[in-house]
């Protein structure tokens, strides 16, 4: 009876934690001011004209990083410079399983952004739709510590997350962002606000963004940023949030057609309100189709040579929105800096885990080997 009472009290405490958040009210532009707050909308931060606004380009990759896909990243991304002479950026939304943490360290040391994509990346996607605050804490709050520890990178450099399958869980993940030192989410597609495109905003007030994959946030969660995934339009006029989810696309062997397809979607931003343009993709897609890889490389070459477009890390966009400056001033600012970290490489295994009784795991890390395979509830494998 005593144990039952404890369980009831714990359940009530968890319910209370998720229910006490105030419902977000319509945004008050007078009260919601940068750098801490921004109403959702397509207006350009700072009130600049489009011609005076930097066009940010976001190339992001989802899933684990390993000895296979690092070759794509080295060949496609490393040593790129924007027209202002600053290193080009890319963001990696990385899940724990099948990740080589020594390669995460390498990406960080290149000045690229390391972000979170969950510990488990488990299926089915209803797991994410129904996830509680505690589930999201285990998946993302703990993963931030895990990523920092095993890749030997500063924990405060890890600022963003993307939920697997872009399956929102209402307020839960945004509460975790607020409570565990993160800053932004990049999981929410928009199909209604693409021309002009939606700019990043905070959740202090109610969002006007369309809810494509419910459940979307409804609470007021001050200071948490949403980096909207402004959808592409495919050849038949249908929208797609990830490039590899577009249905009607050019021939997978036609480099010129893929370059034109990419530029057409880019120009909607560049000739519009210059909302951040995303090339959101999984590495396997461009590695599987050399024509798409070459078209992407050509597109990035074009961006790197435009005087007012910049290939940046996702977190850099949030930084600019907080403190917007016109493009000429942006170009004259010092390049971002970072301090490379060491990686005392360790190959660890075989490691066992309660979540998989039938196999053993190996890990490549920049730290001492864990006792067991790190997983939900035990992110450091202690």
PAKOL-133033 format. One record per residue (C-alpha): x, y, z; residue in three letters. Coordinates in nm, 2 decimals. Example, Ala and Ser with C-alpha at 12.3 -4.5 7.8 and 13.67 -1.06 7.14 Angstrom:
% PAKOL-133033
node u = 1.23, v = -0.45, w = 0.78, rest = ALA
node u = 1.37, v = -0.11, w = 0.71, rest = SER
% end
This chain:
% PAKOL-133033
node u = 0.00, v = 0.00, w = 0.00, rest = UNK
node u = 0.28, v = 0.23, w = 0.09, rest = UNK
node u = 0.46, v = 0.16, w = -0.25, rest = UNK
node u = 0.13, v = 0.23, w = -0.43, rest = UNK
node u = 0.09, v = 0.56, w = -0.26, rest = UNK
node u = 0.45, v = 0.66, w = -0.36, rest = UNK
node u = 0.38, v = 0.57, w = -0.72, rest = UNK
node u = 0.06, v = 0.78, w = -0.72, rest = UNK
node u = 0.24, v = 1.08, w = -0.57, rest = UNK
node u = 0.52, v = 1.05, w = -0.83, rest = UNK
node u = 0.27, v = 1.03, w = -1.11, rest = UNK
node u = 0.09, v = 1.33, w = -0.98, rest = UNK
node u = 0.42, v = 1.53, w = -0.95, rest = UNK
node u = 0.51, v = 1.45, w = -1.31, rest = UNK
node u = 0.16, v = 1.55, w = -1.42, rest = UNK
node u = 0.18, v = 1.87, w = -1.23, rest = UNK
node u = 0.52, v = 1.95, w = -1.38, rest = UNK
node u = 0.38, v = 1.93, w = -1.73, rest = UNK
node u = 0.05, v = 2.10, w = -1.66, rest = UNK
node u = 0.15, v = 2.41, w = -1.46, rest = UNK
node u = 0.30, v = 2.60, w = -1.76, rest = UNK
node u = 0.08, v = 2.90, w = -1.85, rest = UNK
node u = -0.09, v = 2.89, w = -2.19, rest = UNK
node u = 0.09, v = 3.13, w = -2.43, rest = UNK
node u = -0.10, v = 3.45, w = -2.50, rest = UNK
node u = -0.10, v = 3.64, w = -2.83, rest = UNK
node u = 0.23, v = 3.82, w = -2.88, rest = UNK
node u = 0.26, v = 4.18, w = -2.76, rest = UNK
node u = 0.53, v = 4.34, w = -2.98, rest = UNK
node u = 0.59, v = 4.62, w = -2.73, rest = UNK
node u = 0.66, v = 4.37, w = -2.45, rest = UNK
node u = 0.85, v = 4.12, w = -2.66, rest = UNK
node u = 1.18, v = 4.28, w = -2.76, rest = UNK
node u = 1.52, v = 4.15, w = -2.88, rest = UNK
node u = 1.75, v = 4.01, w = -2.77, rest = UNK
node u = 1.55, v = 3.80, w = -2.52, rest = UNK
node u = 1.21, v = 3.78, w = -2.71, rest = UNK
node u = 1.07, v = 3.78, w = -3.06, rest = UNK
node u = 0.72, v = 3.74, w = -3.18, rest = UNK
node u = 0.67, v = 3.47, w = -3.45, rest = UNK
node u = 0.64, v = 3.62, w = -3.80, rest = UNK
node u = 0.79, v = 3.68, w = -4.14, rest = UNK
node u = 0.91, v = 4.04, w = -4.07, rest = UNK
node u = 1.29, v = 4.08, w = -4.09, rest = UNK
node u = 1.46, v = 4.12, w = -3.75, rest = UNK
node u = 1.59, v = 4.48, w = -3.71, rest = UNK
node u = 1.33, v = 4.61, w = -3.96, rest = UNK
node u = 1.59, v = 4.59, w = -4.25, rest = UNK
node u = 1.50, v = 4.60, w = -4.61, rest = UNK
node u = 1.57, v = 4.26, w = -4.78, rest = UNK
node u = 1.87, v = 4.40, w = -4.97, rest = UNK
node u = 2.03, v = 4.50, w = -4.64, rest = UNK
node u = 1.97, v = 4.16, w = -4.48, rest = UNK
node u = 2.22, v = 3.87, w = -4.48, rest = UNK
node u = 2.09, v = 3.56, w = -4.65, rest = UNK
node u = 2.18, v = 3.28, w = -4.42, rest = UNK
node u = 2.21, v = 2.93, w = -4.57, rest = UNK
node u = 2.18, v = 2.63, w = -4.33, rest = UNK
node u = 2.32, v = 2.29, w = -4.44, rest = UNK
node u = 2.23, v = 2.03, w = -4.17, rest = UNK
node u = 2.27, v = 1.66, w = -4.14, rest = UNK
node u = 2.08, v = 1.42, w = -3.92, rest = UNK
node u = 2.18, v = 1.09, w = -3.75, rest = UNK
node u = 2.51, v = 0.94, w = -3.63, rest = UNK
node u = 2.85, v = 1.04, w = -3.76, rest = UNK
node u = 3.10, v = 0.76, w = -3.84, rest = UNK
node u = 3.40, v = 0.66, w = -4.05, rest = UNK
node u = 3.18, v = 0.62, w = -4.36, rest = UNK
node u = 2.99, v = 0.96, w = -4.37, rest = UNK
node u = 3.29, v = 1.16, w = -4.25, rest = UNK
node u = 3.44, v = 1.13, w = -4.59, rest = UNK
node u = 3.14, v = 1.32, w = -4.74, rest = UNK
node u = 3.18, v = 1.59, w = -4.48, rest = UNK
node u = 3.55, v = 1.63, w = -4.53, rest = UNK
node u = 3.52, v = 1.65, w = -4.90, rest = UNK
node u = 3.21, v = 1.87, w = -4.92, rest = UNK
node u = 3.24, v = 2.10, w = -4.62, rest = UNK
node u = 3.60, v = 2.14, w = -4.49, rest = UNK
node u = 3.80, v = 2.45, w = -4.60, rest = UNK
node u = 3.50, v = 2.63, w = -4.74, rest = UNK
node u = 3.50, v = 3.01, w = -4.69, rest = UNK
node u = 3.22, v = 3.26, w = -4.73, rest = UNK
node u = 3.27, v = 3.58, w = -4.92, rest = UNK
node u = 3.36, v = 3.76, w = -4.60, rest = UNK
node u = 3.66, v = 3.52, w = -4.55, rest = UNK
node u = 3.50, v = 3.34, w = -4.26, rest = UNK
node u = 3.47, v = 2.96, w = -4.24, rest = UNK
node u = 3.15, v = 2.82, w = -4.37, rest = UNK
node u = 2.92, v = 2.65, w = -4.12, rest = UNK
node u = 2.72, v = 2.33, w = -4.10, rest = UNK
node u = 2.51, v = 2.18, w = -3.82, rest = UNK
node u = 2.50, v = 1.81, w = -3.73, rest = UNK
node u = 2.20, v = 1.68, w = -3.54, rest = UNK
node u = 2.36, v = 1.37, w = -3.39, rest = UNK
node u = 2.20, v = 1.07, w = -3.22, rest = UNK
node u = 2.41, v = 0.85, w = -2.98, rest = UNK
node u = 2.38, v = 0.51, w = -3.12, rest = UNK
node u = 2.63, v = 0.43, w = -3.40, rest = UNK
node u = 2.82, v = 0.76, w = -3.34, rest = UNK
node u = 3.20, v = 0.77, w = -3.34, rest = UNK
node u = 3.27, v = 1.04, w = -3.08, rest = UNK
node u = 3.62, v = 1.10, w = -3.20, rest = UNK
node u = 3.47, v = 1.22, w = -3.53, rest = UNK
node u = 3.23, v = 1.44, w = -3.34, rest = UNK
node u = 3.54, v = 1.60, w = -3.19, rest = UNK
node u = 3.69, v = 1.64, w = -3.53, rest = UNK
node u = 3.38, v = 1.82, w = -3.66, rest = UNK
node u = 3.38, v = 2.05, w = -3.36, rest = UNK
node u = 3.74, v = 2.13, w = -3.41, rest = UNK
node u = 3.66, v = 2.23, w = -3.77, rest = UNK
node u = 3.43, v = 2.50, w = -3.63, rest = UNK
node u = 3.11, v = 2.31, w = -3.72, rest = UNK
node u = 2.81, v = 2.29, w = -3.49, rest = UNK
node u = 2.73, v = 1.99, w = -3.29, rest = UNK
node u = 2.36, v = 1.96, w = -3.19, rest = UNK
node u = 2.14, v = 1.68, w = -3.05, rest = UNK
node u = 1.92, v = 1.43, w = -3.22, rest = UNK
node u = 1.84, v = 1.21, w = -2.91, rest = UNK
node u = 2.01, v = 0.92, w = -2.73, rest = UNK
node u = 1.78, v = 0.64, w = -2.87, rest = UNK
node u = 1.63, v = 0.76, w = -3.20, rest = UNK
node u = 1.38, v = 0.48, w = -3.13, rest = UNK
node u = 1.08, v = 0.38, w = -3.33, rest = UNK
node u = 0.79, v = 0.39, w = -3.37, rest = UNK
node u = 0.74, v = 0.77, w = -3.41, rest = UNK
node u = 0.45, v = 0.75, w = -3.17, rest = UNK
node u = 0.71, v = 0.72, w = -2.89, rest = UNK
node u = 0.80, v = 1.08, w = -2.97, rest = UNK
node u = 0.45, v = 1.21, w = -3.01, rest = UNK
node u = 0.36, v = 1.07, w = -2.66, rest = UNK
node u = 0.69, v = 1.15, w = -2.49, rest = UNK
node u = 0.67, v = 1.31, w = -2.15, rest = UNK
node u = 0.90, v = 1.57, w = -2.00, rest = UNK
node u = 1.09, v = 1.29, w = -1.83, rest = UNK
node u = 1.13, v = 1.11, w = -2.16, rest = UNK
node u = 1.27, v = 1.42, w = -2.33, rest = UNK
node u = 1.50, v = 1.49, w = -2.03, rest = UNK
node u = 1.65, v = 1.14, w = -2.08, rest = UNK
node u = 1.67, v = 1.18, w = -2.46, rest = UNK
node u = 1.81, v = 1.54, w = -2.48, rest = UNK
node u = 1.89, v = 1.68, w = -2.14, rest = UNK
node u = 2.11, v = 1.38, w = -2.06, rest = UNK
node u = 2.24, v = 1.36, w = -2.42, rest = UNK
node u = 2.39, v = 1.71, w = -2.39, rest = UNK
node u = 2.61, v = 1.59, w = -2.10, rest = UNK
node u = 2.68, v = 1.26, w = -2.29, rest = UNK
node u = 2.79, v = 1.44, w = -2.61, rest = UNK
node u = 3.02, v = 1.68, w = -2.42, rest = UNK
node u = 3.17, v = 1.40, w = -2.22, rest = UNK
node u = 3.25, v = 1.14, w = -2.49, rest = UNK
node u = 3.35, v = 1.39, w = -2.76, rest = UNK
node u = 3.54, v = 1.61, w = -2.52, rest = UNK
node u = 3.38, v = 1.93, w = -2.64, rest = UNK
node u = 3.25, v = 2.22, w = -2.42, rest = UNK
node u = 2.90, v = 2.16, w = -2.30, rest = UNK
node u = 2.80, v = 2.52, w = -2.36, rest = UNK
node u = 2.88, v = 2.48, w = -2.73, rest = UNK
node u = 2.58, v = 2.24, w = -2.76, rest = UNK
node u = 2.28, v = 2.46, w = -2.81, rest = UNK
node u = 2.02, v = 2.30, w = -3.03, rest = UNK
node u = 1.82, v = 1.99, w = -3.10, rest = UNK
node u = 1.61, v = 1.82, w = -3.37, rest = UNK
node u = 1.35, v = 1.56, w = -3.27, rest = UNK
node u = 1.36, v = 1.23, w = -3.46, rest = UNK
node u = 1.11, v = 1.21, w = -3.74, rest = UNK
node u = 1.03, v = 1.58, w = -3.67, rest = UNK
node u = 0.76, v = 1.44, w = -3.44, rest = UNK
node u = 0.67, v = 1.70, w = -3.19, rest = UNK
node u = 0.57, v = 1.62, w = -2.83, rest = UNK
node u = 0.39, v = 1.94, w = -2.74, rest = UNK
node u = 0.56, v = 2.14, w = -2.46, rest = UNK
node u = 0.79, v = 1.87, w = -2.33, rest = UNK
node u = 1.10, v = 1.91, w = -2.54, rest = UNK
node u = 1.08, v = 2.29, w = -2.51, rest = UNK
node u = 1.06, v = 2.26, w = -2.13, rest = UNK
node u = 1.38, v = 2.05, w = -2.15, rest = UNK
node u = 1.55, v = 2.31, w = -2.37, rest = UNK
node u = 1.47, v = 2.57, w = -2.10, rest = UNK
node u = 1.58, v = 2.36, w = -1.81, rest = UNK
node u = 1.89, v = 2.19, w = -1.94, rest = UNK
node u = 2.10, v = 2.48, w = -2.09, rest = UNK
node u = 1.99, v = 2.44, w = -2.45, rest = UNK
node u = 1.87, v = 2.73, w = -2.66, rest = UNK
node u = 1.68, v = 2.63, w = -2.97, rest = UNK
node u = 1.48, v = 2.37, w = -3.15, rest = UNK
node u = 1.49, v = 2.30, w = -3.53, rest = UNK
node u = 1.21, v = 2.04, w = -3.56, rest = UNK
node u = 0.91, v = 2.24, w = -3.67, rest = UNK
node u = 0.83, v = 2.26, w = -4.04, rest = UNK
node u = 0.62, v = 2.53, w = -4.18, rest = UNK
node u = 0.43, v = 2.49, w = -4.51, rest = UNK
node u = 0.21, v = 2.80, w = -4.48, rest = UNK
node u = 0.48, v = 3.06, w = -4.42, rest = UNK
node u = 0.73, v = 2.99, w = -4.69, rest = UNK
node u = 0.68, v = 3.29, w = -4.92, rest = UNK
node u = 0.77, v = 3.50, w = -4.74, rest = UNK
node u = 0.94, v = 3.26, w = -4.50, rest = UNK
node u = 0.92, v = 3.25, w = -4.12, rest = UNK
node u = 1.21, v = 3.39, w = -3.92, rest = UNK
node u = 1.32, v = 3.24, w = -3.58, rest = UNK
node u = 1.12, v = 3.34, w = -3.28, rest = UNK
node u = 1.08, v = 3.26, w = -2.91, rest = UNK
node u = 0.81, v = 3.09, w = -2.72, rest = UNK
node u = 0.74, v = 3.37, w = -2.47, rest = UNK
node u = 0.41, v = 3.42, w = -2.66, rest = UNK
node u = 0.18, v = 3.21, w = -2.87, rest = UNK
node u = 0.33, v = 3.10, w = -3.20, rest = UNK
node u = 0.15, v = 3.17, w = -3.53, rest = UNK
node u = 0.34, v = 2.89, w = -3.70, rest = UNK
node u = 0.13, v = 2.62, w = -3.86, rest = UNK
node u = 0.14, v = 2.28, w = -3.67, rest = UNK
node u = 0.24, v = 2.04, w = -3.94, rest = UNK
node u = 0.33, v = 1.74, w = -3.72, rest = UNK
node u = 0.13, v = 1.78, w = -3.39, rest = UNK
node u = 0.16, v = 1.80, w = -3.09, rest = UNK
node u = 0.31, v = 2.15, w = -3.11, rest = UNK
node u = 0.40, v = 2.38, w = -2.82, rest = UNK
node u = 0.11, v = 2.58, w = -2.66, rest = UNK
node u = 0.27, v = 2.71, w = -2.34, rest = UNK
node u = 0.47, v = 3.02, w = -2.27, rest = UNK
node u = 0.83, v = 2.91, w = -2.23, rest = UNK
node u = 1.03, v = 3.23, w = -2.22, rest = UNK
node u = 1.37, v = 3.25, w = -2.40, rest = UNK
node u = 1.34, v = 2.92, w = -2.59, rest = UNK
node u = 1.39, v = 2.98, w = -2.96, rest = UNK
node u = 1.23, v = 2.80, w = -3.26, rest = UNK
node u = 1.43, v = 2.78, w = -3.58, rest = UNK
node u = 1.15, v = 2.71, w = -3.83, rest = UNK
node u = 1.21, v = 2.46, w = -4.10, rest = UNK
node u = 1.08, v = 2.66, w = -4.40, rest = UNK
node u = 0.97, v = 2.39, w = -4.65, rest = UNK
node u = 1.08, v = 2.35, w = -5.00, rest = UNK
node u = 0.84, v = 2.32, w = -5.29, rest = UNK
node u = 0.88, v = 2.01, w = -5.52, rest = UNK
node u = 0.83, v = 1.99, w = -5.89, rest = UNK
node u = 0.46, v = 1.93, w = -5.85, rest = UNK
node u = 0.41, v = 2.21, w = -5.61, rest = UNK
node u = 0.40, v = 2.00, w = -5.29, rest = UNK
node u = 0.60, v = 2.10, w = -4.98, rest = UNK
node u = 0.87, v = 1.90, w = -4.81, rest = UNK
node u = 1.08, v = 1.99, w = -4.50, rest = UNK
node u = 1.37, v = 1.76, w = -4.56, rest = UNK
node u = 1.53, v = 1.75, w = -4.91, rest = UNK
node u = 1.52, v = 1.37, w = -4.91, rest = UNK
node u = 1.15, v = 1.37, w = -4.83, rest = UNK
node u = 1.05, v = 1.56, w = -5.14, rest = UNK
node u = 0.84, v = 1.34, w = -5.36, rest = UNK
node u = 0.85, v = 1.49, w = -5.71, rest = UNK
node u = 1.22, v = 1.57, w = -5.78, rest = UNK
node u = 1.45, v = 1.58, w = -6.08, rest = UNK
node u = 1.61, v = 1.26, w = -6.21, rest = UNK
node u = 1.85, v = 1.14, w = -5.94, rest = UNK
node u = 2.12, v = 1.13, w = -6.21, rest = UNK
node u = 2.06, v = 1.48, w = -6.35, rest = UNK
node u = 2.31, v = 1.72, w = -6.18, rest = UNK
node u = 2.20, v = 2.03, w = -6.37, rest = UNK
node u = 1.83, v = 1.97, w = -6.29, rest = UNK
node u = 1.91, v = 1.92, w = -5.92, rest = UNK
node u = 2.12, v = 2.24, w = -5.92, rest = UNK
node u = 1.83, v = 2.43, w = -6.07, rest = UNK
node u = 1.58, v = 2.27, w = -5.83, rest = UNK
node u = 1.80, v = 2.38, w = -5.53, rest = UNK
node u = 1.85, v = 2.74, w = -5.67, rest = UNK
node u = 1.48, v = 2.78, w = -5.74, rest = UNK
node u = 1.40, v = 2.70, w = -5.38, rest = UNK
node u = 1.68, v = 2.92, w = -5.26, rest = UNK
node u = 1.56, v = 3.22, w = -5.47, rest = UNK
node u = 1.23, v = 3.22, w = -5.29, rest = UNK
node u = 1.42, v = 3.33, w = -4.98, rest = UNK
node u = 1.69, v = 3.54, w = -5.15, rest = UNK
node u = 1.45, v = 3.75, w = -5.36, rest = UNK
node u = 1.19, v = 3.75, w = -5.08, rest = UNK
node u = 1.23, v = 3.84, w = -4.71, rest = UNK
node u = 1.57, v = 3.65, w = -4.68, rest = UNK
node u = 1.45, v = 3.42, w = -4.41, rest = UNK
node u = 1.71, v = 3.15, w = -4.35, rest = UNK
node u = 1.73, v = 2.89, w = -4.63, rest = UNK
node u = 1.77, v = 2.53, w = -4.52, rest = UNK
node u = 1.92, v = 2.24, w = -4.71, rest = UNK
node u = 1.81, v = 1.98, w = -4.45, rest = UNK
node u = 1.92, v = 1.63, w = -4.55, rest = UNK
node u = 2.06, v = 1.29, w = -4.44, rest = UNK
node u = 2.41, v = 1.22, w = -4.56, rest = UNK
node u = 2.31, v = 0.88, w = -4.72, rest = UNK
node u = 2.10, v = 1.06, w = -4.97, rest = UNK
node u = 2.37, v = 1.27, w = -5.13, rest = UNK
node u = 2.63, v = 0.99, w = -5.09, rest = UNK
node u = 2.40, v = 0.75, w = -5.28, rest = UNK
node u = 2.34, v = 0.99, w = -5.57, rest = UNK
node u = 2.66, v = 1.15, w = -5.71, rest = UNK
node u = 2.46, v = 1.39, w = -5.93, rest = UNK
node u = 2.29, v = 1.53, w = -5.62, rest = UNK
node u = 2.62, v = 1.56, w = -5.44, rest = UNK
node u = 2.77, v = 1.75, w = -5.73, rest = UNK
node u = 2.47, v = 1.98, w = -5.76, rest = UNK
node u = 2.49, v = 2.05, w = -5.38, rest = UNK
node u = 2.87, v = 2.13, w = -5.41, rest = UNK
node u = 2.79, v = 2.37, w = -5.70, rest = UNK
node u = 2.52, v = 2.54, w = -5.50, rest = UNK
node u = 2.75, v = 2.58, w = -5.20, rest = UNK
node u = 3.02, v = 2.72, w = -5.43, rest = UNK
node u = 2.76, v = 2.97, w = -5.55, rest = UNK
node u = 2.66, v = 3.07, w = -5.20, rest = UNK
node u = 3.02, v = 3.11, w = -5.09, rest = UNK
node u = 3.08, v = 3.36, w = -5.37, rest = UNK
node u = 2.77, v = 3.57, w = -5.32, rest = UNK
node u = 2.85, v = 3.90, w = -5.13, rest = UNK
node u = 2.54, v = 3.89, w = -4.92, rest = UNK
node u = 2.48, v = 3.51, w = -4.86, rest = UNK
node u = 2.65, v = 3.31, w = -4.58, rest = UNK
node u = 2.67, v = 2.95, w = -4.51, rest = UNK
node u = 2.65, v = 2.93, w = -4.13, rest = UNK
node u = 2.59, v = 2.71, w = -3.83, rest = UNK
node u = 2.23, v = 2.72, w = -3.70, rest = UNK
node u = 2.32, v = 2.88, w = -3.37, rest = UNK
node u = 2.48, v = 3.17, w = -3.56, rest = UNK
node u = 2.14, v = 3.25, w = -3.71, rest = UNK
node u = 1.99, v = 3.27, w = -3.36, rest = UNK
node u = 2.28, v = 3.50, w = -3.26, rest = UNK
node u = 2.21, v = 3.73, w = -3.55, rest = UNK
node u = 1.84, v = 3.75, w = -3.49, rest = UNK
node u = 1.91, v = 3.85, w = -3.12, rest = UNK
node u = 2.14, v = 4.13, w = -3.24, rest = UNK
node u = 2.05, v = 4.20, w = -3.61, rest = UNK
node u = 2.29, v = 4.42, w = -3.81, rest = UNK
node u = 2.28, v = 4.51, w = -4.18, rest = UNK
node u = 2.47, v = 4.30, w = -4.42, rest = UNK
node u = 2.76, v = 4.54, w = -4.47, rest = UNK
node u = 2.82, v = 4.56, w = -4.10, rest = UNK
node u = 2.79, v = 4.18, w = -4.07, rest = UNK
node u = 3.05, v = 4.13, w = -4.34, rest = UNK
node u = 3.30, v = 4.35, w = -4.15, rest = UNK
node u = 3.26, v = 4.17, w = -3.82, rest = UNK
node u = 3.53, v = 3.93, w = -3.69, rest = UNK
node u = 3.49, v = 3.57, w = -3.78, rest = UNK
node u = 3.36, v = 3.33, w = -3.52, rest = UNK
node u = 3.62, v = 3.17, w = -3.30, rest = UNK
node u = 3.65, v = 2.84, w = -3.11, rest = UNK
node u = 3.91, v = 2.66, w = -2.91, rest = UNK
node u = 4.00, v = 2.32, w = -3.05, rest = UNK
node u = 4.00, v = 2.04, w = -2.79, rest = UNK
node u = 4.21, v = 1.73, w = -2.77, rest = UNK
node u = 4.08, v = 1.37, w = -2.82, rest = UNK
node u = 4.27, v = 1.11, w = -2.62, rest = UNK
node u = 4.11, v = 0.83, w = -2.84, rest = UNK
node u = 3.98, v = 0.52, w = -2.67, rest = UNK
node u = 3.83, v = 0.21, w = -2.84, rest = UNK
node u = 3.59, v = 0.06, w = -2.59, rest = UNK
node u = 3.42, v = -0.27, w = -2.59, rest = UNK
node u = 3.26, v = -0.51, w = -2.60, rest = UNK
node u = 3.00, v = -0.32, w = -2.38, rest = UNK
node u = 2.67, v = -0.47, w = -2.28, rest = UNK
node u = 2.34, v = -0.29, w = -2.22, rest = UNK
node u = 2.00, v = -0.37, w = -2.07, rest = UNK
node u = 1.82, v = -0.23, w = -2.38, rest = UNK
node u = 1.98, v = -0.49, w = -2.61, rest = UNK
node u = 2.05, v = -0.83, w = -2.45, rest = UNK
node u = 2.15, v = -1.00, w = -2.78, rest = UNK
node u = 2.46, v = -0.80, w = -2.87, rest = UNK
node u = 2.76, v = -0.61, w = -2.76, rest = UNK
node u = 2.86, v = -0.26, w = -2.85, rest = UNK
node u = 3.19, v = -0.09, w = -2.93, rest = UNK
node u = 3.25, v = 0.28, w = -2.89, rest = UNK
node u = 3.52, v = 0.52, w = -3.02, rest = UNK
node u = 3.55, v = 0.81, w = -2.77, rest = UNK
node u = 3.77, v = 1.09, w = -2.64, rest = UNK
node u = 3.76, v = 0.98, w = -2.27, rest = UNK
node u = 3.79, v = 0.69, w = -2.04, rest = UNK
node u = 3.58, v = 0.38, w = -2.13, rest = UNK
node u = 3.24, v = 0.34, w = -1.96, rest = UNK
node u = 3.15, v = 0.04, w = -1.76, rest = UNK
node u = 2.84, v = -0.04, w = -1.97, rest = UNK
node u = 2.70, v = 0.09, w = -2.29, rest = UNK
node u = 2.56, v = 0.44, w = -2.23, rest = UNK
node u = 2.18, v = 0.45, w = -2.27, rest = UNK
node u = 1.87, v = 0.62, w = -2.14, rest = UNK
node u = 1.89, v = 0.68, w = -1.77, rest = UNK
node u = 2.27, v = 0.61, w = -1.77, rest = UNK
node u = 2.41, v = 0.85, w = -2.03, rest = UNK
node u = 2.77, v = 0.80, w = -1.92, rest = UNK
node u = 2.76, v = 0.42, w = -1.88, rest = UNK
node u = 2.85, v = 0.43, w = -1.51, rest = UNK
% end
